[in-house]
């Protein structure tokens, strides 16, 4: 079999093979992040006029840059670039595990585009985020971000340790944001955030990302730093859209209070750091924080038109009716906190297992808080 020879020395090939994907991937992440929030705002104001809207272009160009980054890294690895960190080899294809996951996630999201177009042609305009092609695309984005977290292991890219940890936190925050983005109207409108299913969805999804964060950026405040990254990303998106005259989504979920509770218990160690204890702490503190926010800073009741232009769907009002039926000043948040405890514990355990499988730079500090 013929081999491919590149006119580059091995050291030069290694630097090019990892440096270029990192820059391309970061640009792609920023583009797709901006496009996702903008796309929801676009649909709220204009509906779906064409697939080729500006937000869609941002999303798919950004994800395509992920694919290009992964392809470039794979080609250079096949051409002789040393694999740095855990590898994934499938036949002649070989690359770092994280970079391979980035490529897989990008491919899934890109394939969701024609699926989405065909879905609209068959069934008309979506009335919420939970359509099959949207879920398909969101899953691809989540896989790609998990890939970036794994790819940012020490030595894969030529980065100083502070910058490497900062980029990992950025990807962890984006992974939290993708989880919240996938929560349908709970992401879009604060008035739909009722006191039962909304906290349970948070408990099911977010502790897993916080657990991955304790392995990817180990330290006493790793979960808090992960949640703070998500909060900063959410506030940035909120500010950009609101400041430019677009409809911003609901204020970021108060995940950070649950993360602080987790880190305080992790620091105590022993029985306090058991998954079930962490799960109840996260669920209980999150419910209390959201109860206070919804009580003292509750959103106004919606009307058929917001701001003179926004048309709200019948499904949205079903969500709002559920919020009225399950108010925060009732027994519902108590039930959510109780049921959310074991759900959050299971989510935390799943995140620890996934993080252990993907992150190969586990430090003794992280293991001490297992």
N, C-alpha and C positions, 0 to 999 in steps of 0.2 A: 504494500500500500504506500502511495506517495505521501510524503510529509511536507508540511508547510514550513518554509523557512522565512523568517522575517529579519531584515537587516538591523536588528537591535540586539544589544548585549542583554544578558539575562537581568541584570540590575535595572537597566533602563526600561526593559519590557515590564518588569514588576511595577515600577513607578507609574508608567503610563497606564498599565492595565487596571490599576485600582484608583488612581487619582482622577482620571477622566470620568469614570462612572459616578464617583462621589459628587463632583460638581454638577454633572448633568442631573443626577437624582435629586439633589437639593433644589435645583431650579424647578424640576418636575413636581416635587412635593408642594412647593409654594404655589405653583400655578393651579394644581388640582384642589388644594385647600381653598384658595380664593374662589375658584369656579363652583365648588360644591355649595357654599353658603349663598353665593350670588344666584345660582340656578334656582334655589328654593324661592328666593325673593323675586326673581324674574317671573316664575310661574304664578306667584301670588298676585302680581300686578297685571301681567299680560296674558296669562294662560300659556298654552303650548301652541306657538305659531309655526315653528319649524324646528327640526332637529338641529340645524346649524345656527343656534343662538350663540352669542359671545360666551356666556358661562359654560355651555357645553364644549366649546372649543378650548377653553382654559382647562376643563377637566380632562378631556381626552388627549390634548397635547401634553399636559403634565404627566398623565399615566403612560403615554407613548415614550416620553423621556425616560421613565422607569425602565420600560422594555428595552430601549436603546442602551441604557447603562448596563443592564444585565447581559444583553447580547454582546456588547463590547468586552465585558469582563470574561464572558464564556469563551469568546473567540481567542482572546489573548492567552487564557489558560490552556486551551487546546493547542496553541502555538508554542507552548513551552513556559509560560509564566508560572512560577511556583504558586501552588494553592496555599493561601495563608489562613489558618484556622480550619474548622471542620469542613470537609468537602462533601459534595454530592456528585456522584458519578453515575451516569446512565448511558451505557454504551460508549460512544465516542465523546459524548458531552460531559464536560467536567467544569466545575466552578465551586466557589465557596457556597456552603449551604444557604447562608443568608441571601446571597446574590441570586441563587437559583429560585428562592422563594419570591424575591422581588420580581423576577421574570414571570413566574407562574401567576402571581397576583395581577401583574399588568396585563397578561394575556386574558385572564378571566374578565377583568373590567372592560377591556377593549371588545371582547366578544359580547359583552352585555349591551353594547351600543346598537348593533343591528337587531338584537333581540328586543330591545326597547322600542326601536322604530317599528318593528313588525307588530309588537303588542299594541302600540297606539293605532296602527292602521286597522287592526282587527277589533279593538275594543274602545277606541276613542281616548280622550284625555284621562290621565290618572287623577284620582281625587285624593291620593295620599302617597306616602313614601313606600308603603308596603305592597308594591307590585312585584311579581317574580323577577323581571329584569333589573329592577332597582336593588332588590335583595342580593341578586347575583353580583351586581357591580359593587355593592357595599362589602360583600364577602371578599371580593378580589382586592379591594382597597385595604381591608384588614390584614389579609395574607401578605400583601406587599409591605405594609408597615412592620409586621412581625419580622419579615425578612430584613428590613433595614436595621431593626434592633439587633438581630443576630449578626448582620454584616459589620456592624460597628464594634466588633470585638477588638481587643488590642492587637495591633500588628497588621490588620487587614488593610487599613488605609494609613498613610503616613501622617498621623495626627498627634499633636500633643495631648496628654491625658485630660486636661481640663476641657479642651474643645471636643474631644471624643465623648466625654460624659455629657456635655451640653447638647451635642447632636442626638445622643441616645434619649435624653430627656425630651427633646423636641419631637422625636418619633413616638415616644411613649405618650406624650400629650396629644399628638395627633391620633393615636390609636384610641385613647379615651374619647376624643371628639368624634371619631367614626362611630363608636358605640352609641353615643348620645344622638348623633345625627340619624341613626337607624331607628330611633324611638318614635317615628311618625310625628303626630301632632304634639307629642310631649316635647319634642325638640323645637317645633315651630312656634307654638303659642303657649304662654304661661297660663292662660285661662283654662287650658285643658289638663293641667297637672293636678289630677285628683289625688286623693290621699291613700290610695290602695295599690292599684296596678303600677302607677308611676314609680313609687319607691321600690316595688318588687322588681321591676325591670332594671332599675339602677343596681339593686343588690345582686341581680343575676349576672350583670355584665362588667361593672366597673371594678369590683375587688380583684378579678382575674388580672386586669391590667396593672393594678397596684402591686399585686404579687410579683408579676414579671419585673416591675420596676425595682423591687427589693433585690433582685438578682442581677439586673442589668446595670444599676447604679447603686451598689450596696452602700449602706451607711445607716445611721440611726434614723434619719428623716427621709429615707428613700421613697416611701409611699407618699409622704407629704409633697416632696419635690415633684413626683409624677403628677399628682393632682394639681399642684400649682402650675405646672406646665400646661395642662389642659385648660385651667382657668384663664391663664394669660392668652392662650390661643383663642379661646372662646370670646374673651373680652375684646381682643384685637379685631376679630371678625365682626362682632357686634358694633364696635366703634366705626369700622370702615364703612359698613353698610348704612348705619344710621347717619353718619356724617356726610355721606354722599347722596342722601335722599332716597335710599332703597329701604325696603322693609326688613329690619333685622329679625333674627330668630329670638326665641325666649332667652332670658338671661341664663348664663351657664349654670348647670346644676351644681349644688353645693357639695360636690364630692370631696372637696378639700377638708371639710370638718370630719368626715368619716375617716379620711386618711390620717389626720392628726391623731384621732383616737387609736387607730391601728398602730401607729408608730410609738405612741406612749406605752401601749401594752407590750409591744415587741421589746422595748427597752427594759421592761421589768423581767422578761424571760419566764421560763418555767411554764406553769399552768396558765399564766396570763397570756402567753403567746400561742396557745392552742387555737386551731382554726375556728372552732365553734365560738370561743370567747371573742376572737377578733371579728367573727361574723356578726354576733349580736351587738358588739360595740359599734361597728360600722353602721349597721342598720338602724340602731336606736338613735345614735347621734345625728345621722343624716335626716331621719324623720323629724327629730326635734328642730333641727335647723330649718328645714323646709316648712314646717308648721309655723315657725315664727315669721319666716319671710312671707308666706302666703297670707298670714293673719294681718301683719302690719304693712306689707307692701303688695297686697293682692292686686292683680290686674283688674281693670274695669270689665264689666259684662260686655260681651261682643254683640254687635249688631250685624245685620245682613251685609252692610258695607262699612268698611273701616277706611277712614281718610278720604272718602269720596270715590275711591277707585277699586278697592279690593273686594272681589266677589268670594264669599265663603261658601263652601260646599255643605250639602246636607250631612255628610259624614262628619265634618267638623262639629256641627251642632250636636250630633250624637255624642261625640267626645265631651263637649261642653256639658251636656245633660248628665253625663256620667260624673263629671266633676262636681256638679250641683248635688247629685245624689250621694256622693261620697265626699263630704266636706272635710276640711282639715280640723275643724272644731267639732269632733265627734269621736266615736270609738274606732273609726276606720284606720287612722294612723297608728293606733295601738296594735291593731291586728297586723298592719303592715310591718311594724317593727318586730313583732314576734315571729311572723312567718318569714320575714326577711333575714333573720339571724342564720338559720341553717342554709338558706339559699346563698347568702353571702359567703358562708363558710365553705360551701361546695365550690363556689366561684373562685375563692381564694386558693383552695387546694388545686383546682384545675390550672390556675395561673402558675402556681409553683411548679407543677409538673411540666407544663409547657416551657416555662423559663429554663428549667433544669435541662430540658432536652435541646434547647436552642442556644443558650448562652454558655459558652465554654470557658469563661473567665471568672468562675465563682470564687469569691474571696472568703477567707475565714470569717470575716465579719458577717457576711450574708449567711453562711452556714450556721453561725452561732445563734441566729434568730429564726432558724427553721422551725 
